[in-house]
Amino acid sequence: MRKNSIRAMALGAALPLVVLTACTTTDPSVTETTAAPGTGAPAESSPASQEWFDQALYDAQFEQRSATFEGNADQPYLQYIAGDMTDTTEFASSGPKKVCFANASISNPWRQTGWITMNQQLKVLQDSGVISEMETRDAKDNDNTQIADIDYFIDEGNCDGFVISPNSTAALTQAVERACETGKPVVVFDRGVETDCATTFIHPIGGFAWGIDTATFLTDRLESGDKVVALRILPGVDVLEHRWAAAQKIFEDKGIQAKDYFTGADPTEIKKIISDELATGDVQGVWMDAGDGAVAALEAFEDAGKELPVMTGEDEMSFLTKWKETGIDAMAPVYSNFQWRTPLLALEKIFKGEQIPAEWVLPQEPILADELDDWLQRNEGMPGGHYAKFGGEDLPGYPEVWQQRQMP
């Protein structure tokens, strides 16, 4: 079994973190597969899924789906499940602080939405004198680049606090540990690493919860022997691997034939995969470990003149809109995008010397059919790449900044 990531992952994305998230890309060399992401060949996922499956973590996240969260429900980005707290009095000091952010990427809509939200939160904290600046380095989905980025910040020597959204789990562990050794606060969010040295690890409930929600939804509507095509972005990221490990377990227990592929989140590849599967027989369900390409999957059914499947996507607006237009039986799992606010708000508390959760577990609630119209209305006018539960409605620039989607 793979060593657990930070604390109870220990599991932006990711959610999130956290995670997922959702919604990620990284170096495909981290785990062994028979096909590189985007080749459209089936992934030999059983060994990898068994490696990533953790029964204790599965059980914990199963229970956390119905947990009571501390804090104001109107501020879900500050809520958390009660647990161990970190004493941060050693970091308390006055004056604005420089934050150094090592980001995995902004290469997909989920990360782009979060990046916009994070920068609007930054403006608030700059105006209030908490943060002087946030120097950001974008690894563009490359482990080696992000390791070099973190080492650059360490060598630079003028970071008052680190924020790290790891590109992949194992590869970034030592770099995160080096950041911890500086004696400055380190906030990891979205995806985990294999160390518990960070001041806090921020993420939605996690990948197992996502997998449980989605696979249960599908199996409740399908019969033993039905076929599900599982569309996965790529291997090696804890939250994504956990999503599939949980779903695969449930599919196997229910007798569902689930065939999974790595897609690289490429809509053309997704269409080809679905078209090829439909050419060999009926497909009753589609499972996705991230919403990118969900519309392309449905379009493949439409192009083939086939009955639309039972499906899980994500809270990306393009999927929610397509769901409404087609009337399919669907749900939208969520790897809470509002987690991109939480690292900066956590640093605000750290610089004040306030206690914060050692593992900061944020709410993660899927969108169900009876909530679809409400979330579409709340996000009216938002582009297809926007995420409905982004949680930034109270920030400056709303809604124009998110509608324009201009990367800071």
C-alpha positions as CSV (number, residue, x, y, z in Angstrom):
1,M,0.0,0.0,0.0
2,R,1.2,3.5,-0.8
3,K,2.3,5.6,2.1
4,N,-0.4,8.0,3.0
5,S,-0.1,11.7,2.1
6,I,-0.2,14.5,4.6
7,R,-2.1,13.4,7.7
8,A,-5.4,11.8,7.0
9,M,-4.6,11.7,3.3
10,A,-2.6,11.6,5.9
11,L,-5.6,13.2,0.9
12,G,-6.4,21.4,-4.6
13,A,-6.8,19.9,-5.2
14,A,-8.3,20.4,-4.7
15,L,-10.1,19.5,-2.9
16,P,-9.4,20.7,-2.7
17,L,-7.6,19.8,-3.1
18,V,-7.0,19.1,-2.2
19,V,-6.8,18.0,-3.7
20,L,-8.7,17.4,-6.4
21,T,-9.5,19.1,-8.7
22,A,-10.3,17.9,-9.7
23,C,-8.9,18.6,-12.4
24,T,-5.2,18.3,-12.5
25,T,-2.2,17.3,-14.7
26,T,1.2,16.0,-13.8
27,D,4.1,13.7,-14.8
28,P,2.8,10.4,-16.1
29,S,5.9,8.6,-14.9
30,V,4.8,8.5,-11.3
31,T,2.8,5.3,-11.6
32,E,3.0,2.4,-14.0
33,T,0.3,2.2,-16.7
34,T,0.1,0.6,-20.0
35,A,-0.8,3.8,-21.8
36,A,0.4,7.4,-21.4
37,P,-2.3,9.9,-20.8
38,G,-4.1,11.0,-24.0
39,T,-3.3,7.8,-25.9
40,G,-6.8,6.5,-25.7
41,A,-5.6,3.1,-24.7
42,P,-7.1,1.3,-21.7
43,A,-5.3,1.9,-18.4
44,E,-4.1,-1.2,-16.6
45,S,-5.5,0.3,-13.5
46,S,-6.1,-2.6,-11.1
47,P,-2.6,-2.8,-9.7
48,A,-2.3,1.0,-9.4
49,S,-5.8,1.2,-7.8
50,Q,-4.9,-1.5,-5.3
51,E,-1.7,0.4,-4.5
52,W,-3.6,3.6,-3.8
53,F,-6.5,2.0,-2.0
54,D,-6.5,2.6,1.7
55,Q,-9.5,1.0,3.6
56,A,-9.1,3.2,6.7
57,L,-9.0,6.4,4.6
58,Y,-11.9,5.2,2.5
59,D,-13.9,4.6,5.7
60,A,-12.9,7.9,7.2
61,Q,-14.0,9.9,4.1
62,F,-17.2,7.8,3.8
63,E,-18.1,9.2,7.3
64,Q,-16.9,12.7,6.6
65,R,-19.4,13.0,3.8
66,S,-22.0,13.5,6.5
67,A,-19.8,15.3,9.1
68,T,-20.6,18.5,10.9
69,F,-18.3,21.4,9.9
70,E,-17.2,24.1,12.2
71,G,-17.7,27.7,11.2
72,N,-20.1,29.8,9.2
73,A,-21.9,27.9,6.4
74,D,-21.9,31.2,4.4
75,Q,-18.1,31.0,4.4
76,P,-17.4,27.4,3.4
77,Y,-13.8,28.2,2.5
78,L,-13.2,28.8,6.3
79,Q,-15.2,25.8,7.5
80,Y,-13.4,22.6,8.8
81,I,-14.0,19.3,10.5
82,A,-12.9,19.5,14.2
83,G,-9.6,17.7,14.9
84,D,-6.0,18.4,15.8
85,M,-5.0,22.1,15.7
86,T,-1.6,23.6,15.0
87,D,-0.2,26.2,17.4
88,T,1.2,29.1,15.2
89,T,2.3,31.5,17.9
90,E,5.9,31.2,16.8
91,F,4.9,32.9,13.4
92,A,3.0,35.8,14.9
93,S,4.4,39.2,13.9
94,S,3.1,42.5,12.7
95,G,3.4,44.1,9.3
96,P,2.6,42.9,5.8
97,K,4.3,39.7,4.7
98,K,5.6,38.3,1.4
99,V,4.0,35.0,0.3
100,C,5.7,32.7,-2.1
101,F,3.4,30.4,-4.1
102,A,4.6,27.3,-6.0
103,N,1.7,26.4,-8.2
104,A,1.4,23.1,-10.2
105,S,-0.2,24.9,-13.1
106,I,-3.2,26.8,-14.4
107,S,-3.6,24.5,-17.3
108,N,-7.2,23.5,-17.0
109,P,-10.5,25.4,-16.2
110,W,-10.7,24.2,-12.6
111,R,-7.3,25.6,-11.8
112,Q,-7.9,28.8,-13.8
113,T,-11.1,29.5,-11.9
114,G,-9.3,28.9,-8.6
115,W,-6.4,31.1,-9.6
116,I,-8.7,34.0,-10.4
117,T,-10.4,33.6,-7.0
118,M,-7.1,33.4,-5.2
119,N,-5.9,36.6,-6.7
120,Q,-9.1,38.5,-5.8
121,Q,-8.7,37.2,-2.2
122,L,-5.1,38.4,-2.4
123,K,-6.2,42.0,-3.2
124,V,-8.4,42.0,-0.1
125,L,-5.5,40.9,2.1
126,Q,-3.1,43.4,0.5
127,D,-5.6,46.2,1.1
128,S,-5.9,45.2,4.8
129,G,-2.1,45.1,5.2
130,V,-1.7,41.4,5.8
131,I,0.2,40.5,2.6
132,S,2.6,42.8,0.8
133,E,3.0,40.6,-2.3
134,M,2.6,37.1,-3.6
135,E,5.4,35.9,-5.8
136,T,4.1,33.0,-7.9
137,R,6.0,30.5,-10.0
138,D,3.9,28.2,-12.3
139,A,5.4,24.8,-12.9
140,K,3.2,24.1,-16.0
141,D,2.5,20.6,-14.8
142,N,6.1,19.5,-14.5
143,D,7.5,18.0,-11.3
144,N,11.1,19.0,-11.9
145,T,10.1,22.6,-12.6
146,Q,8.1,22.8,-9.4
147,I,10.9,21.3,-7.4
148,A,13.2,24.0,-8.9
149,D,10.6,26.7,-8.1
150,I,10.5,25.7,-4.5
151,D,14.2,25.6,-4.2
152,Y,14.4,29.0,-5.9
153,F,12.1,30.4,-3.2
154,I,14.2,28.8,-0.4
155,D,17.5,30.1,-1.9
156,E,15.9,33.6,-2.4
157,G,15.5,33.7,1.3
158,N,12.8,36.4,1.6
159,C,9.6,34.4,1.8
160,D,7.6,35.0,5.0
161,G,5.4,32.0,4.1
162,F,5.1,29.3,1.5
163,V,2.0,28.1,-0.3
164,I,2.4,24.9,-2.4
165,S,-0.1,23.2,-4.6
166,P,1.9,20.0,-5.5
167,N,2.0,18.8,-9.1
168,S,2.2,15.2,-7.9
169,T,2.3,13.4,-4.6
170,A,5.6,11.5,-4.2
171,A,7.8,13.6,-6.4
172,L,7.2,16.9,-4.5
173,T,7.6,15.5,-1.0
174,Q,11.2,16.3,-0.4
175,A,10.9,19.8,-1.8
176,V,8.0,20.5,0.6
177,E,10.2,19.1,3.4
178,R,13.0,21.5,2.4
179,A,10.5,24.4,2.6
180,C,9.5,23.3,6.1
181,E,13.1,23.3,7.2
182,T,13.3,27.1,6.6
183,G,11.3,27.6,9.7
184,K,8.7,29.6,7.8
185,P,5.0,28.5,7.7
186,V,4.2,26.1,4.9
187,V,0.6,25.7,3.6
188,V,0.0,22.8,1.2
189,F,-3.4,22.6,-0.5
190,D,-5.3,20.8,-3.2
191,R,-3.1,17.7,-3.5
192,G,-1.1,16.0,-0.8
193,V,2.5,14.9,-0.4
194,E,4.0,12.2,1.7
195,T,5.1,14.2,4.7
196,D,3.2,15.9,7.6
197,C,5.7,18.7,8.1
198,A,3.5,21.5,6.7
199,T,1.8,24.0,9.1
200,T,-1.5,22.9,7.6
201,F,-2.8,20.8,4.7
202,I,-5.9,22.2,3.1
203,H,-8.3,20.2,1.0
204,P,-11.9,19.2,0.5
205,I,-12.9,15.8,2.0
206,G,-11.0,14.0,-0.7
207,G,-10.9,11.6,-3.6
208,F,-12.4,8.6,-1.8
209,A,-15.5,10.7,-1.0
210,W,-15.7,11.7,-4.7
211,G,-15.4,8.1,-5.8
212,I,-18.0,6.9,-3.3
213,D,-20.5,9.6,-4.3
214,T,-20.1,9.0,-8.0
215,A,-19.9,5.2,-8.2
216,T,-22.8,4.9,-5.8
217,F,-24.9,7.2,-7.9
218,L,-24.2,5.1,-11.0
219,T,-24.6,1.7,-9.5
220,D,-27.9,2.7,-7.9
221,R,-29.2,3.3,-11.5
222,L,-27.5,0.4,-13.3
223,E,-27.7,-3.3,-13.2
224,S,-25.1,-6.0,-12.7
225,G,-23.4,-6.6,-16.1
226,D,-23.9,-3.1,-17.4
227,K,-20.9,-1.3,-18.8
228,V,-19.4,2.0,-17.6
229,V,-16.6,3.8,-19.4
230,A,-14.4,5.6,-16.9
231,L,-12.5,8.6,-18.2
232,R,-9.4,9.5,-16.1
233,I,-7.1,12.5,-16.6
234,L,-3.8,10.9,-15.6
235,P,-2.0,8.8,-13.0
236,G,0.1,9.7,-10.0
237,V,-2.0,12.4,-8.2
238,D,-3.3,11.2,-4.9
239,V,-6.8,12.7,-5.1
240,L,-7.3,11.4,-8.7
241,E,-6.0,7.9,-7.8
242,H,-8.3,7.8,-4.8
243,R,-11.3,8.8,-6.8
244,W,-10.8,5.8,-9.1
245,A,-9.7,3.4,-6.3
246,A,-13.0,4.0,-4.5
247,A,-15.1,3.9,-7.7
248,Q,-13.5,0.7,-8.9
249,K,-14.1,-1.0,-5.6
250,I,-17.8,-0.1,-5.7
251,F,-18.2,-1.1,-9.4
252,E,-16.6,-4.5,-8.7
253,D,-18.8,-5.1,-5.7
254,K,-21.9,-4.3,-7.7
255,G,-20.9,-6.4,-10.8
256,I,-20.5,-3.4,-13.1
257,Q,-18.2,-3.7,-16.0
258,A,-16.0,-0.6,-15.8
259,K,-13.3,0.0,-18.4
260,D,-11.0,3.0,-17.7
261,Y,-8.9,5.1,-19.9
262,F,-6.4,8.0,-19.4
263,T,-7.5,10.9,-21.6
264,G,-5.2,13.8,-20.8
265,A,-8.5,15.7,-20.6
266,D,-8.4,16.0,-24.4
267,P,-12.0,16.3,-25.8
268,T,-10.9,14.8,-29.1
269,E,-9.5,11.8,-27.3
270,I,-12.6,11.5,-25.1
271,K,-14.8,11.4,-28.2
272,K,-12.7,8.8,-29.9
273,I,-12.7,6.6,-26.8
274,I,-16.5,6.8,-26.4
275,S,-17.1,6.2,-30.1
276,D,-14.8,3.2,-30.1
277,E,-16.6,1.7,-27.1
278,L,-20.0,2.4,-28.6
279,A,-18.9,0.6,-31.8
280,T,-18.4,-2.6,-29.8
281,G,-21.7,-2.4,-27.8
282,D,-23.9,-0.4,-25.6
283,V,-22.5,1.8,-22.8
284,Q,-24.9,2.4,-20.0
285,G,-22.8,4.8,-17.8
286,V,-19.9,7.3,-17.9
287,W,-17.7,8.0,-14.9
288,M,-15.2,10.8,-14.9
289,D,-12.5,11.7,-12.4
290,A,-12.8,15.4,-13.5
291,G,-15.3,17.3,-15.5
292,D,-13.1,18.4,-18.3
293,G,-14.4,16.8,-21.5
294,A,-17.8,15.8,-20.1
295,V,-19.6,17.6,-22.9
296,A,-17.4,15.8,-25.4
297,A,-18.3,12.4,-24.0
298,L,-22.0,13.2,-24.4
299,E,-21.5,14.5,-27.9
300,A,-20.0,11.2,-28.8
301,F,-23.2,9.5,-27.8
302,E,-25.2,12.0,-29.8
303,D,-23.0,11.6,-32.9
304,A,-23.5,7.9,-32.8
305,G,-27.3,8.2,-32.3
306,K,-27.1,6.2,-29.1
307,E,-29.2,6.6,-25.9
308,L,-27.5,9.0,-23.5
309,P,-25.9,7.4,-20.5
310,V,-26.2,7.8,-16.8
311,M,-23.3,10.1,-16.0
312,T,-21.2,11.9,-13.5
313,G,-19.3,15.0,-14.5
314,E,-18.3,18.0,-12.3
315,D,-19.7,21.4,-11.4
316,E,-18.1,23.0,-14.4
317,M,-20.7,25.2,-16.1
318,S,-20.3,23.6,-19.6
319,F,-21.4,20.2,-18.0
320,L,-24.2,21.7,-15.9
321,T,-25.6,23.5,-19.0
322,K,-25.4,20.3,-21.1
323,W,-27.0,18.3,-18.3
324,K,-29.9,20.8,-18.3
325,E,-30.3,20.8,-22.1
326,T,-30.3,17.0,-22.5
327,G,-32.2,16.0,-19.3
328,I,-29.8,13.1,-18.7
329,D,-29.7,11.3,-15.3
330,A,-26.6,12.8,-13.8
331,M,-24.9,14.3,-10.8
332,A,-22.0,16.8,-10.5
333,P,-19.4,15.8,-7.9
334,V,-17.5,18.8,-6.5
335,Y,-13.9,19.2,-5.5
336,S,-14.6,22.5,-3.9
337,N,-12.9,25.2,-6.0
338,F,-13.3,27.8,-3.2
339,Q,-10.3,26.0,-1.5
340,W,-8.1,28.4,-3.5
341,R,-9.1,31.2,-1.0
342,T,-8.3,29.2,2.1
343,P,-4.4,29.1,1.9
344,L,-4.2,32.9,2.0
345,L,-6.8,33.2,4.8
346,A,-4.9,30.5,6.7
347,L,-1.7,32.6,6.4
348,E,-3.6,35.6,7.8
349,K,-4.4,33.5,10.8
350,I,-0.9,32.1,11.1
351,F,0.7,35.6,11.0
352,K,-1.6,36.5,13.9
353,G,-0.5,33.5,15.8
354,E,-4.0,31.9,15.8
355,Q,-4.6,28.2,16.0
356,I,-5.5,26.5,12.7
357,P,-6.5,23.0,11.8
358,A,-3.5,20.7,11.2
359,E,-5.5,19.1,8.5
360,W,-8.0,21.6,7.2
361,V,-10.8,19.6,5.7
362,L,-13.3,21.7,3.7
363,P,-16.9,20.8,2.8
364,Q,-17.4,18.9,-0.5
365,E,-21.0,18.5,-1.5
366,P,-22.1,17.3,-5.0
367,I,-24.8,19.0,-7.0
368,L,-27.8,16.8,-7.4
369,A,-30.6,17.0,-10.0
370,D,-33.0,19.0,-7.7
371,E,-30.3,21.6,-7.2
372,L,-29.3,22.0,-10.8
373,D,-31.6,24.9,-11.7
374,D,-30.5,26.8,-8.6
375,W,-26.8,26.5,-9.4
376,L,-27.4,27.5,-13.0
377,Q,-29.3,30.6,-11.9
378,R,-26.6,31.5,-9.4
379,N,-24.0,31.4,-12.1
380,E,-26.0,32.9,-14.9
381,G,-23.7,34.7,-17.4
382,M,-20.6,32.7,-16.4
383,P,-18.6,31.0,-19.1
384,G,-18.4,27.3,-19.7
385,G,-15.0,26.9,-17.9
386,H,-16.3,28.4,-14.7
387,Y,-17.0,26.2,-11.7
388,A,-20.4,26.7,-10.0
389,K,-19.2,26.3,-6.4
390,F,-16.2,28.7,-6.7
391,G,-17.2,30.6,-3.6
392,G,-16.0,34.0,-4.6
393,E,-19.3,36.0,-4.8
394,D,-18.2,38.3,-2.0
395,L,-14.8,39.2,-3.5
396,P,-14.0,42.4,-5.4
397,G,-14.5,42.2,-9.1
398,Y,-17.5,39.8,-9.0
399,P,-18.8,38.8,-11.4
400,E,-16.9,40.6,-14.2
401,V,-13.5,39.2,-13.3
402,W,-14.7,35.6,-13.5
403,Q,-16.7,36.2,-16.6
404,Q,-13.7,37.7,-18.5
405,R,-11.4,34.9,-17.2
406,Q,-8.3,37.0,-17.7
407,M,-5.4,35.2,-16.0
408,P,-3.7,37.5,-13.5
